Structures are given as C-alpha cells and as structure tokens.
C-alpha cells in the first residue's frame, strides 16, 4: 500500500513528530511505501482559497501525495481540546476529490493523560464530510514526552498495540477501498 503520513504540527518544540516517525518505520517494516509530509518542511501557506496558493509547490506536493495514496494517516497534537490549527490548515487544501473513498487513520498526540482524545473526536466528526473513510482504530498517544523518548523508541505497550492494529486495518481496508474507488470512479 502507498501511505501518505501527514504530521500536524510546525512548533519548534513539537513532540508529535516522534510517534509519526516511529509509525512511519512500522509501516515500512510491514512492507508499505510511505510518503511522510511535514508541513514545517513543506511550507504550506495559510489557506485563503486563492489560485496562487492552490497552485503553489507545497500545495501541489500535498495534493499529489494524497491522490497517489491508497491510505492517509494523520498524526496531530491536541491544542485547546481540538485538532491543531496546522492540521486544519493542511486539510483545508484537500477537497472531496483527494480524500474520496480513501481510508484515513488517526493518531492523536498529547503531553497530557488522555492522548488527544478530544482532538480525535473532533477529527472523526469532520472526515466523513470530506469523503474519507475513517479506520476503526484511532491511536491515542498520552504523555508523548514519556512514551517516545525519541523517534525510534516507544515505551508504552498500549500505544504499540494500537499502532499494530492500525497497520492491520491499513492492510485490510486499503485494498478494499482501491476496489471501491475503481468501481465508483
């Protein structure tokens, strides 16, 4: 499967890149091709729906990656009980055509106890309107600073099990929805 993995933070002291890179490596070990998109590196502009932005190199790169993906995975921190503004801004560039009938996996990240649960809830409410098909497992990463001392190490068994389940769902739903997209156009 071709997986586009999108990070949802540009902060200088961000921690969500650690579980994102860890998950990227798990996906590759499972035989998936991964396109890792970091909005900080891409330089995605603030959304205003103008033609100069829609055709900018960062937005074109984002859209091409998503259109070429069999599965989309979003990794985002919870800010103020919601999905990060960076993730919302990135998703504003994607319309039905890009996400339609594509499985979408979610990984919520927090430095608190509940692991981005409120942000995951908010994301689950908005994705069906974009045409994406939510995968059943949403991984919660609480206490990211303790659970991921670096991008190569996860110390929390519950997170590891959740990520393993998400990979199994990617492997199952990805091919099924490729079939759906080919039949529905």
C-alpha positions in Angstrom: 0.0 0.0 0.0 1.0 3.6 -0.7 0.5 5.5 2.6 0.6 9.3 2.9 1.5 10.1 6.5 0.8 13.8 7.4 2.2 15.4 10.5 0.0 18.2 12.0 2.5 20.4 13.9 5.0 23.1 13.0 6.0 24.1 16.5 9.7 24.3 17.2 9.3 22.2 20.4 6.8 19.8 19.0 6.7 16.2 20.1 4.2 14.7 17.7 7.0 14.0 15.1 8.3 11.2 17.3 5.3 8.9 17.1 4.8 9.9 13.5 8.4 8.8 12.5 8.0 5.7 14.7 4.8 4.8 12.9 6.4 5.5 9.5 9.1 3.0 10.3 6.5 0.4 11.4 4.6 0.9 8.1 7.8 0.4 6.1 8.7 -2.7 8.1 5.2 -4.0 7.2 6.0 -3.5 3.5 4.1 -0.3 2.9 5.5 2.6 0.9 5.3 5.8 2.9 5.3 9.4 1.9 5.9 11.4 5.0 4.7 15.0 4.8 5.9 17.5 7.4 4.1 20.9 6.9 7.0 22.6 8.6 9.3 21.3 5.8 6.7 21.7 3.1 5.9 25.3 3.9 2.2 25.0 3.3 0.8 28.6 3.3 -2.2 29.7 5.3 -5.4 28.8 3.4 -7.3 31.6 1.7 -8.6 29.7 -1.4 -6.7 31.9 -3.8 -5.4 30.5 -7.1 -1.8 31.4 -6.4 -1.9 29.2 -3.3 -3.8 26.3 -4.8 -1.1 26.1 -7.5 1.9 26.6 -5.1 4.6 23.9 -5.0 3.8 22.9 -1.3 0.1 22.5 -2.0 0.7 20.7 -5.3 3.0 18.3 -3.5 0.4 17.7 -0.8 -2.4 17.0 -3.3 -0.2 14.7 -5.5 0.8 12.7 -2.5 -2.8 12.3 -1.3 -4.1 11.4 -4.8 -1.3 8.8 -5.1 -2.0 7.3 -1.8 -4.1 4.2 -1.0 -4.3 5.2 2.6 -3.9 8.5 4.5 -2.7 8.7 8.1 -2.8 11.9 10.1 -0.7 12.4 13.2 -1.6 15.5 15.2 -1.3 17.1 18.6 -4.3 18.2 20.6 -4.3 22.0 21.0 -7.0 23.6 23.1 -9.2 20.5 23.0 -9.1 20.3 19.2 -7.1 19.3 16.2 -4.1 21.5 15.7 -4.5 24.6 13.5 -1.7 23.3 11.3 -3.6 20.1 10.6 -6.8 22.1 9.9 -4.9 24.4 7.6 -3.4 21.5 5.7 -6.7 19.7 5.3 -8.4 22.9 4.0 -6.5 22.3 0.8 -8.0 18.8 0.3 -11.4 18.5 -1.2 -13.7 15.5 -1.8 -11.7 14.5 -4.9 -8.5 14.0 -2.9 -9.9 12.1 0.0 -13.0 10.4 -1.5 -13.2 6.7 -0.6 -9.7 6.7 0.9 -9.2 5.1 4.3 -8.0 7.6 6.9 -6.1 6.6 10.0 -5.7 8.9 13.0 -3.1 9.2 15.7 -3.8 11.8 18.4 -0.9 13.1 20.5 -0.9 14.9 23.8 1.5 15.7 26.6 -1.4 15.0 29.0 -3.1 11.9 30.2 -5.8 11.4 27.6 -3.7 11.3 24.5 -5.5 13.7 22.2 -8.9 12.1 22.7 -10.8 15.4 22.2 -8.9 16.2 19.1 -9.6 12.7 17.8 -13.3 13.1 18.5 -13.3 16.4 16.6 -11.4 14.9 13.6 -13.8 11.9 13.4 -16.7 14.3 13.2 -15.2 16.2 10.2 -13.7 13.5 8.0 -16.9 11.9 6.7 -17.8 15.3 5.2 -14.5 15.2 3.2 -15.3 11.8 1.7 -12.6 9.9 3.7 -13.4 6.6 5.3 -12.3 6.5 8.9 -10.5 3.4 10.0 -11.9 1.9 13.2 -8.8 2.3 15.3 -7.7 5.8 16.4 -4.4 5.6 18.3 -4.1 7.8 21.4 -0.6 8.8 22.5 -0.8 10.2 26.0 2.3 11.7 27.8 4.2 11.7 24.5 7.3 13.1 26.2 7.5 9.9 28.3 6.1 7.4 25.7 8.5 8.5 23.0 12.0 9.5 24.3 13.0 9.6 20.6 11.5 8.7 17.2 12.9 5.2 17.4 11.5 4.2 20.7 8.0 3.7 22.1 7.9 2.7 25.8 4.1 2.3 26.0 2.7 -1.2 25.2 -0.8 0.1 24.7 0.3 2.5 22.0 2.3 -0.2 20.3 -0.7 -2.5 20.2 -2.9 0.4 18.9 -0.3 1.1 16.1 -0.1 -2.6 15.2 -3.9 -2.7 14.9 -3.9 0.4 12.8 -1.4 -1.2 10.4 -3.6 -4.4 10.2 -6.5 -2.2 9.3 -4.5 -0.3 6.7 -3.6 -3.6 5.1 -7.2 -4.8 5.1 -9.1 -1.6 4.2 -6.6 -0.2 1.7 -7.1 -2.9 -1.0 -10.8 -3.0 -0.4 -11.2 0.7 -0.9 -9.0 0.7 -4.0 -11.6 -1.6 -5.4 -14.4 0.8 -4.4 -12.6 3.7 -6.0 -12.1 1.8 -9.2 -15.8 0.9 -9.4 -17.1 4.3 -8.4 -14.6 6.5 -10.2 
